[in-house]
C-alpha cells in the first residue's frame, strides 16, 4: 500500500512539474538573478516541524508555511493575509479559523481539510502511540459551506486560541498517501471523514503518514512532501539536509512577498566571519571574545550588525535547602550579588551587548517585559543592595564565612567569569562562594549538595513552559519549589484570552518567584546577525523560533 500511494503522489508531482511552463510567473517583487547565501548551522530532517521541531526544521517551516499568526516574545503577531481568527462563542468557547485564499505550491487550495488535519494533530488524534480517549471524544470542528473555515469548540478558554489550529502539512498529500488516492480533492475529503467520523482505522493511516512521510529520507527531496504555503519553497537539498536552496513560491498569495530569487542555506564553515562578504552574505552568531575584532572590522566596511537576544537568560538560581532553607537567607544572598559585575566578568568586551533583565518569565524588549518589571516587586525586594550587606546576612541568621557551593558549567567562559565576580562580590558581605564547577551541569543540578548555580535558562513562551520550569510538578523544574498560588496563576494564564490580562498575570507569576527569592536574573544572551552590504532589509527577531529566516521576504539586493 505504501509503495502504491507514494507512486500516486509522485505521479501528481511529475504532472505538476510538466505543467510548470504554464504556471503563474514568479511574483513581480522578485528581482531576477538575485541571490543571498546564509551561513546556516542546521540540518533539515523533516518538512513537518510539528512532529520534529528541531531548530533547522522550524527555520524551514518559517519560510514554507503560512499561518494565522506567530508567537513573538510570548505574544501573537497575526497574519490576516493568510486568514482570520475570531472568537465566535464564549460558552462554550468557540473559535472560527477562516482562511483567505492561500494555495499550496502545487496550486491546490488550502481549505478546511488542512485545518481539520491540523486540529486533529493539536488534540492528539495523530499521536504516534495512537489517540487518547480524550482525543477521540473531543468535539469535532464544524466546517462551513464554503469549506474554507472551521469552527472549533474548546473545553475551556485558551490563551493559544489564535494559533491552536495550523496547516502544518498539505492534507491532500496526506490523504493521497494514506488512502492510495490519485485525486487531491478526493484525498482531502477522505482526511476530513477520517477525523470527523472518528474512524480509528482511517485515523491510523493518516497518523502514519503524518508522523513518517514528511521526513527527509536519505537526504533526498520529494516534491510531494516539500510543498509550500509560504513565500519560499525548498527546491534543492544537499549534504543530507545541511544545505538547502529556497526559491520563490509562485503560488504564494500572502503579504510577505519574496524579493530574492535564490536563497542558499549552507554550512557555516570553520571561519564564517572570514567568509562574510565572500562566500557568505548573512551570518548569525553568539559573540565570543575572539569575534570582537573581525566584527568591528566588518562594521567599518558597512556590514550591518544587529543585536537581538536568543531567548535565553543567564541567571543565578538558589536551592531551598541547607544554608538557603529560609527565605531571608536567600534574599540576603541575592541582594549581595553584583549583577553588573557578573555580566562584565562573563561577557568581557561584549558585556554591553547583553540586555540586562530582572525577569524569569519575560524577555527584554517584549511588550510584557516592562509591565512585569514594574509590577513584580523585584527592585524593592532583591534588586537594591542592602546598606550593610554583612548586617543583612547576619540579620537572616547566617554566620560569617558561610560556605556556598556554586555550580556552573566548567566549559562555559561566561560562567567562569561570572563565578569569579560572584565570589569577590559576595565575599564583602561575608559569604564564602566555593567553586563547584562541573562537566555535567544538568546531572549535577539534579543531585544534592549545591547551594547556587550559574546557568542559562530559556525564557518560557507559553503557560505550559512556565509550568514546566516553575510549577509545583514542573517536568523541568529549575529549583524544585512548590507554590500552589503560582500554580493557580499559571492555570489562569492558560485560560486567558485577553493580552493585557495576560501581561498582568505574568507580572503576578514573576512576583511569586521574587517573593520566593530563588533567582537572580542577570542578562539575556545576545545574538549578532551580520549582513554584507550586498543585501539590505535583513531584520531579526528575538528568541529561537527562526529568528533570521522569519524575515527573509524583506531581504533585497543592494543597488
C-alpha positions in Angstrom: 0.0 0.0 0.0 2.7 2.4 0.9 4.5 1.9 -2.4 1.4 2.5 -4.5 0.3 5.6 -2.5 3.8 7.1 -2.9 3.6 6.2 -6.6 0.4 8.1 -7.0 1.7 11.2 -5.3 4.9 11.0 -7.3 2.9 10.9 -10.5 1.0 14.0 -9.4 4.3 15.8 -8.7 5.6 14.9 -12.1 2.4 16.2 -13.7 2.7 19.4 -11.8 6.3 19.8 -12.9 5.3 19.1 -16.5 2.8 22.0 -16.3 5.4 24.3 -14.8 5.7 26.2 -18.1 2.0 27.1 -17.8 2.4 28.0 -14.1 2.0 31.6 -12.9 5.0 33.8 -13.3 7.1 34.5 -10.2 5.8 37.4 -8.2 6.8 40.7 -9.8 8.5 41.6 -6.5 11.3 39.0 -7.2 14.5 40.5 -8.6 15.7 38.2 -11.3 19.2 36.8 -10.8 19.4 37.9 -7.2 20.8 35.6 -4.6 21.8 35.5 -0.9 23.9 32.9 0.9 23.3 32.3 4.6 25.7 30.7 6.9 23.5 28.0 8.5 24.2 25.7 11.3 21.2 23.4 10.9 20.2 20.2 9.1 16.8 19.7 7.6 15.3 16.4 8.7 11.6 16.8 8.2 9.0 19.0 6.4 6.7 18.5 9.3 8.1 20.7 12.1 5.1 19.8 14.2 6.4 16.2 14.6 10.2 17.1 14.5 10.6 20.6 15.9 14.3 21.0 15.5 15.8 24.5 15.1 16.5 23.7 11.4 13.1 22.3 10.7 11.4 25.4 12.3 13.7 27.6 10.2 12.4 25.9 7.0 8.8 26.0 8.3 9.1 29.7 8.8 9.5 30.3 5.1 7.4 27.5 3.7 4.4 27.5 6.0 1.9 30.4 6.1 -0.1 30.7 9.3 -2.8 32.6 11.1 0.0 34.1 13.3 3.2 33.6 15.0 4.2 33.8 18.7 6.9 36.5 19.0 8.2 37.4 22.5 5.3 35.5 24.0 2.5 37.3 22.1 0.8 36.5 18.8 1.5 38.6 15.7 -1.4 37.8 13.3 -1.2 37.4 9.5 -4.5 38.3 8.1 -3.3 37.8 4.5 -3.5 34.0 5.4 -6.8 34.2 7.2 -8.5 35.5 10.3 -9.2 34.0 13.7 -12.2 35.2 15.8 -13.9 34.1 19.0 -17.5 33.4 17.9 -18.8 31.9 21.2 -17.9 32.2 24.9 -19.9 29.4 26.4 -18.8 27.1 25.1 -15.6 28.8 24.0 -15.7 28.6 20.2 -13.2 30.0 17.7 -13.5 30.4 13.9 -10.4 29.8 11.8 -11.2 31.4 8.4 -8.8 31.1 5.5 -8.5 33.8 2.9 -7.4 32.2 -0.4 -3.9 30.6 0.2 -2.6 27.9 -2.1 -0.1 25.2 -1.8 2.8 25.5 -4.2 1.3 22.8 -6.5 -1.8 25.1 -6.9 -4.1 23.1 -4.7 -6.0 25.4 -2.4 -5.7 25.3 1.4 -9.1 24.7 2.8 -11.0 23.1 5.7 -9.3 19.8 5.2 -5.9 21.3 6.0 -7.4 22.9 9.2 -9.2 19.7 10.2 -5.9 17.8 9.9 -4.1 20.5 11.9 -6.8 20.4 14.6 -6.5 16.5 14.8 -2.8 16.8 15.4 -3.3 19.5 18.1 -5.7 17.4 20.2 -3.6 14.2 20.0 -5.6 12.2 17.4 -2.4 11.7 15.3 -0.1 10.7 18.2 2.5 8.1 17.3 1.2 5.8 20.0 -2.4 6.2 19.0 -5.1 8.7 20.1 -6.1 9.0 23.7 -9.7 8.5 24.8 -9.9 12.3 25.4 -8.8 13.0 21.8 -11.3 10.5 20.4 -14.1 12.1 22.5 -13.1 15.7 21.7 -15.8 17.7 20.0 -15.2 17.8 16.3 -14.8 21.0 14.3 -17.7 22.3 12.3 -17.0 23.1 8.6 -18.8 26.0 6.8 -20.4 25.5 3.5 -17.6 27.1 1.5 -15.1 24.7 3.2 -12.6 27.5 3.9 -13.3 27.8 7.6 -13.8 25.7 10.6 -15.4 26.4 14.0 -13.5 24.8 16.9 -15.0 24.4 20.3 -12.6 24.1 23.2 -13.3 22.6 26.6 -12.3 25.9 28.1 -10.9 29.3 27.0 -7.2 29.1 26.0 -4.5 31.7 25.6 -3.3 29.9 22.5 -6.7 30.3 20.6 -5.1 32.4 17.8 -2.6 29.7 16.9 -4.2 26.5 18.2 -5.0 25.3 14.6 -2.4 25.4 11.9 -1.9 23.9 8.4 1.4 22.1 9.1 1.3 19.8 6.1 -0.9 19.6 3.0 -4.0 17.5 3.7 -4.2 16.3 0.1 -0.7 14.8 0.2 -1.6 13.1 3.5 -4.9 11.7 2.1 -3.3 10.5 -1.2 -0.6 8.6 0.6 -2.8 7.3 3.4 -5.6 6.0 1.2 -3.9 5.3 -2.2 -5.9 8.1 -4.0 -5.0 9.9 -7.2 -7.3 12.9 -6.9 -6.2 15.5 -4.4 -9.7 16.8 -3.7 -11.0 13.3 -3.0 -8.0 12.8 -0.7 -8.9 16.0 1.2 -12.4 14.6 1.8 -11.0 11.3 3.0 -9.0 13.1 5.6 -12.0 15.1 6.8 -14.1 11.9 7.0 -11.4 10.1 9.0 -11.3 12.8 11.6 -14.9 13.8 11.8 -16.2 10.2 11.7 -13.8 9.0 14.4 -12.7 6.2 12.1 -9.8 4.7 14.1 -8.6 2.6 11.1 -8.5 5.6 8.8 -7.0 7.8 11.5 -4.2 5.3 11.9 -3.4 5.5 8.2 -3.4 9.4 8.5 -1.3 9.3 11.6 1.2 7.0 9.9 1.7 9.5 7.0 1.7 12.5 9.3 4.4 11.1 11.6 6.7 9.4 9.0 6.2 10.5 5.4 7.4 14.1 5.7 10.9 13.1 6.9 13.8 13.8 4.6 14.7 10.2 3.6 18.4 9.7 2.8 18.7 13.4 2.3 16.5 13.2 -0.9 13.9 15.8 -1.8 10.4 14.6 -2.5 8.3 17.2 -4.4 5.0 16.0 -2.8 6.2 16.4 0.8 8.1 19.6 0.1 5.0 21.6 -0.9 4.9 25.1 0.5 2.3 27.6 1.5 4.8 30.3 2.4 6.8 32.8 0.4 9.5 30.3 -0.5 9.7 26.6 -1.5 12.6 24.2 -0.9 13.9 23.5 -4.4 17.1 21.6 -3.6 18.6 19.8 -0.7 22.3 18.7 -0.4 24.6 17.3 2.2 21.9 15.3 3.8 19.9 18.4 4.6 22.8 20.6 5.7 22.5 22.7 2.5 19.1 23.9 1.4 18.1 26.1 -1.6 15.0 28.2 -1.3 13.3 29.7 -4.4 10.1 31.9 -4.5 6.8 30.2 -4.3 4.9 31.2 -7.4 1.5 30.3 -5.8 2.1 32.4 -2.6 -0.7 34.9 -2.0 0.3 36.4 1.3 1.6 39.8 2.3 5.2 38.9 2.8 6.1 38.6 -0.9 9.7 37.4 -1.7 12.3 39.6 -3.4 15.4 37.4 -3.5 15.3 34.9 -6.4 17.6 32.3 -4.7 18.4 31.9 -1.0 21.1 29.4 -0.2 21.4 28.0 3.3 24.9 26.5 3.6 27.1 25.1 6.4 28.9 28.0 8.2 32.4 26.5 7.8 35.4 26.7 10.0 35.8 30.6 9.9 32.4 32.0 9.0 33.3 35.6 9.9 36.2 35.5 7.4 33.8 34.2 4.7 31.3 37.1 5.2 31.3 39.2 2.1 32.9 36.5 0.1 31.1 33.2 0.2 28.5 34.2 2.8 26.2 37.2 2.8 24.3 36.7 6.1 25.6 35.2 9.4 24.2 34.9 12.9 26.2 34.0 15.9 26.6 34.2 19.7 29.6 36.5 20.2 32.8 35.3 21.8 35.9 37.4 22.7 37.7 36.1 19.5 34.9 37.6 17.4 35.3 41.2 18.7 38.0 42.3 16.2 36.6 40.7 13.0 33.1 42.0 13.8 34.4 45.6 14.3 36.4 45.3 11.0 33.2 44.5 9.1 31.2 47.3 10.8 33.9 49.7 9.4 33.2 48.3 5.9 29.5 48.9 6.1 28.4 45.5 7.1 25.1 45.7 9.1 25.3 44.3 12.6 22.1 43.7 14.5 21.9 42.6 18.2 18.9 40.7 19.4 18.6 38.1 22.2 18.5 34.3 21.6 15.6 33.7 24.1 17.8 32.6 27.0 19.0 34.4 30.1 21.9 34.0 32.4 20.7 33.7 36.0 21.8 32.7 39.5 19.4 30.1 40.9 19.4 29.0 44.6 18.4 25.8 46.3 15.9 25.9 49.1 17.9 23.5 51.4 20.8 23.8 53.9 22.1 27.4 54.3 19.3 28.6 52.0 16.4 26.8 53.7 15.0 30.1 54.9 13.7 32.8 52.5 15.5 35.6 54.4 18.9 33.9 53.8 18.2 33.5 50.1 17.1 37.1 49.8 20.2 38.4 51.6 22.4 36.5 49.3 20.6 37.6 46.1 20.8 41.2 47.2 24.6 40.8 47.7 25.1 39.7 44.1 26.7 42.4 42.0 24.8 41.6 38.8 26.5 44.0 36.5 29.9 42.7 37.7 28.8 39.1 36.9 27.8 40.1 33.3 31.0 42.1 32.8 33.1 39.2 34.2 31.4 36.7 32.0 30.9 38.7 28.8 34.1 40.8 28.8 34.2 43.2 25.9 30.7 42.1 24.8 29.0 43.0 28.1 27.2 46.0 26.6 25.6 43.7 24.1 23.9 41.6 26.9 20.5 43.1 27.6 20.0 43.4 31.4 17.0 41.6 32.8 15.2 41.1 36.1 12.6 38.7 34.8 12.4 34.9 34.6 9.2 34.8 32.6 9.6 37.6 30.0 12.4 38.6 27.7 13.9 42.1 27.5 12.3 44.0 24.6 9.0 42.2 24.8 5.8 44.1 25.3 5.2 42.4 28.6 8.7 42.9 30.0 8.3 46.5 31.2 5.0 45.7 32.9 6.4 42.6 34.6 9.5 44.6 35.7 7.4 47.4 37.2 4.9 45.2 39.0 6.9 42.2 40.1 8.5 43.9 43.1 12.0 42.8 42.1 13.6 46.2 42.5 12.3 46.6 46.1 12.8 43.0 47.3 16.0 41.9 45.6 17.3 44.4 43.2 18.7 47.0 45.6 21.8 46.0 47.6 21.4 46.4 51.4 23.0 49.4 53.0 25.1 47.0 55.0 25.3 43.6 53.2 27.1 41.9 56.1 24.4 43.1 58.5 21.7 41.9 56.0 23.3 38.4 56.1 23.6 38.3 59.8 20.0 39.5 60.2 19.0 36.5 58.2 20.7 34.2 60.7 23.6 33.2 58.6 27.1 33.2 60.1 30.0 35.0 58.5 32.0 32.8 56.1 29.1 30.5 55.4 30.1 28.1 52.6 28.1 28.4 49.3 28.7 25.7 46.8 28.2 27.3 43.4 27.6 25.0 40.4 28.4 26.1 36.8 29.5 24.6 33.5 33.2 24.2 33.6 33.4 24.7 29.8 31.5 28.0 29.8 33.7 31.0 29.6 30.8 33.2 30.7 30.0 31.1 33.7 33.7 31.0 34.7 34.0 34.8 34.6 30.6 35.3 36.3 31.7 33.0 39.2 34.9 34.9 39.8 32.9 38.2 40.0 30.3 36.5 42.2 32.9 35.2 44.6 34.5 38.6 45.0 31.2 40.4 45.3 29.5 38.3 48.0 32.7 38.0 50.0 32.3 41.6 51.0 29.0 40.6 52.7 30.6 37.6 54.5 29.6 34.8 52.1 32.2 32.2 51.1 31.3 31.2 47.5 33.1 27.9 46.6 33.9 26.8 43.1 31.8 23.7 42.3 32.3 23.7 38.5 31.1 20.5 36.8 31.4 18.8 33.4 27.7 17.8 33.5 25.6 20.7 34.8 22.2 19.1 34.3 23.2 16.0 36.2 24.9 17.9 39.0 21.9 20.2 39.5 19.6 17.2 39.9 21.8 15.9 42.7 22.1 17.4 46.2 24.9 19.3 47.8 24.9 22.5 45.8 23.6 25.9 47.1 23.7 28.1 44.0 24.0 27.6 40.2 25.0 30.0 37.4 23.3 28.9 34.2 21.5 29.8 31.1 17.7 29.4 31.2 15.3 29.6 28.2 12.6 32.2 28.7 9.3 30.5 28.6 6.9 31.5 25.8 3.7 29.7 26.9 1.9 28.9 30.2 2.9 25.2 29.7 6.6 26.2 29.5 6.2 28.4 32.6 4.6 25.5 34.5 7.4 23.2 33.3 10.0 25.5 34.9 8.2 27.0 37.8 5.1 24.8 38.5 5.0 22.6 41.6 5.1 19.5 39.4 7.2 21.0 36.6 8.9 18.5 34.4 11.9 20.8 34.0 11.7 22.5 37.4 14.5 24.9 37.9 14.6 24.9 41.7 12.0 22.3 42.7 9.9 24.6 44.8 6.2 24.0 45.4 3.9 27.0 45.2 0.2 26.4 44.9 -0.6 30.1 44.4 1.8 30.2 41.5 0.2 27.1 40.0 -3.2 28.8 40.2 -1.9 31.9 38.4 -0.3 29.8 35.7 -3.7 28.0 35.2 -5.5 31.3 35.0 -2.9 32.5 32.4 -3.6 29.4 30.3 -7.3 30.3 30.2 -6.8 34.0 29.5 -7.8 35.3 26.0 -7.0 39.0 26.6 -3.4 40.1 26.0 -3.5 42.8 28.7 -4.8 40.5 31.3 -2.1 38.0 30.3 0.6 40.6 30.9 -0.8 41.4 34.4 -0.8 37.7 35.2 2.8 37.3 34.0 3.7 40.1 36.5 1.9 38.2 39.3 3.7 35.0 38.4 7.0 36.8 38.4 6.1 38.3 41.8 5.8 34.8 43.3 9.3 34.0 42.0 10.6 37.2 43.5 8.8 36.5 46.8 10.4 33.1 47.0 13.9 34.6 46.5 15.2 31.7 44.4 16.5 33.5 41.3 18.6 36.5 40.3 18.2 37.0 36.5 21.3 38.7 35.0 21.1 39.3 31.3 19.8 37.9 28.1 22.2 36.2 25.7 22.8 38.3 22.6 22.7 37.1 19.0 24.7 39.1 16.5 23.4 38.9 12.9 25.8 40.4 10.3 24.8 41.1 6.7 27.0 42.1 3.9 26.5 45.4 2.1 25.2 43.4 -0.9 21.9 42.7 0.9 19.6 45.0 2.7 16.4 44.7 4.7 17.7 41.9 7.0 15.7 42.1 10.2 16.0 39.7 13.0 13.6 38.9 15.8 14.3 37.9 19.4 14.1 34.3 20.5 14.9 30.9 19.0 12.0 30.5 16.5 13.5 31.1 13.1 14.9 34.5 14.2 16.8 35.2 11.0 14.8 33.4 8.3 11.4 34.6 9.6 12.1 37.9 7.8 13.6 36.6 4.6 10.8 38.1 2.5 12.0 41.5 3.4 15.6 41.0 2.1 16.6 42.8 -1.1 19.8 43.0 -3.1 21.5 46.4 -2.6 21.9 48.7 -5.6 
